[in-house]
Amino acid sequence: MSSIISKFDGFRVEINQEKRRGDIILSRPPLNIIQYSQRIQIAQSLRDLDKNEEIRIVVLRADGDHFSSGGNIEGFMQETPETLTMLAQNVMTPEKIRKPVIAAIQGYCFGVGLEFSLACDFRIVTKCAQLSLPEMKIGMIPGSGGSVRLARMIGLSRVKDMIMRGKKISGEEAFNWGLASEVVEKDKLEITISKLVDELCSVSPLAQRAIKTVLNTSQDAPLHVAIELEGETYGRLRSSDDFNEGVKSFVEKRKPVYKGY
């Protein structure tokens, strides 16, 4: 049973204790425009869910037909240049927290909406989704890490074509380019997310947190530094209860019971 634990301007937070799932739901339909202050609140909500021991997986989704058409454009003129240079600090929170974060994307996913999604660990998109960083069309560039993350996912040539033209891509294109981990029909989005949550909850939370850190950190590291980080992390896991339980359950041919330490 889901219960609302907090309510904020433009989004809400729900917890499903049975599924060990926490949802951040954009809720300013029809376009779910994200206000500047909302970025700060969403980032804090992500950190709060990360600390909640009842939660294993976080889902970022939206009410209505669209994920988000982006930010409040007029609001940028009310912020100082120094403030705007820090936009990415809040948007990067999904990758900074320890727990897996899934973005459930339907309809429009533009601007900061896409940038938040790019910082998530999984992106499930519908076939009818449209993804874009259209800032070029209003004299801007992506300012919350979108261009850099996207280039590392889909390559420099494609990201230039997409951003410098303010181009929209479909959910199927996003999947084919490696931007999305799965593409589904709109009416299958929630069941697909639910199955992924269950699957992610079935593995060791300790190992899950460890590999998220290794993968994110190694993006900025040379090859052999990254390999060393992976090896050091693996070695530390060796002394954990979860590692021991994984080996024992494999040998005994039974389902493991992980405790997260």
C-alpha positions, 0 to 999 in steps of 0.5 A: 500500500502506497502512502504519501509522506510529503507534499511539495510544490509541483511534485510529491513523494510516496513510499510503498513499504511492501515493494520497498520503493520510494517514488518522486512524482512530478505533478504539475500537469499537463506539462510538469514544468519544473521550477527552480526551487523544485530542483532543490526540493527534489534533490533533498527528497532523493537524499531523504529516500536514500537515508530511509532504510525501508526503501531499496529503489527510487523511481522518478516518474510523472502524472499525466501524459508527459514527464516534463517539458522542462524548466520555467524559462522566465524564472532563469532571468530572476537568478544570478549568473553565479546561481545558474552555474550551480544548476547541475549540483541538484540535478546530479543527485540521482547518481550521487545517492547510493540506491538505484534510481529509475526514470519512467519517461512518457510523452515530453521529456525536455530540458531539465526533465531529461537532465534529471533522467540522464542522472538516473541509473535506468531510463525506461521510455515509452514508444510515444516519448519525445526526448530533447535538450531544446535550449539552443532554440531560445539562445541557451545551452543545457546547463545541468550536465545534460550535454556532457552526460548525453555525449558519453552515452550516445557519442559526440556526433549524435549529441551535436546533431541533437543539441545544436539543432534542438532536435527531438528523438523518439523513445525507440531512437533513445533505446537504439542509441543507448540512452534508454535501457528499455522501450515499452508501450505506454500502457506497459510502463508501470508494470515494467517499472514494477518488475524492474524494482522487484528484480533490483530488490532481489540482489544484495543491496551492498553489492548494488551500492558498491557497483553504482559507485564504481561505475559512476566514479570510473567514468572520470578515471583512466582505465587502470585506475578504474580497474584498481578501484573495481578490484579494491571494492571487490576485495572489501566486499569479500568480508561482508555478510552479503558476499558470504551469503551469496556464496553459501546460497549458490553452493546450497542451491537456494535463494539468498537472503541478503541483509545489506552488510 
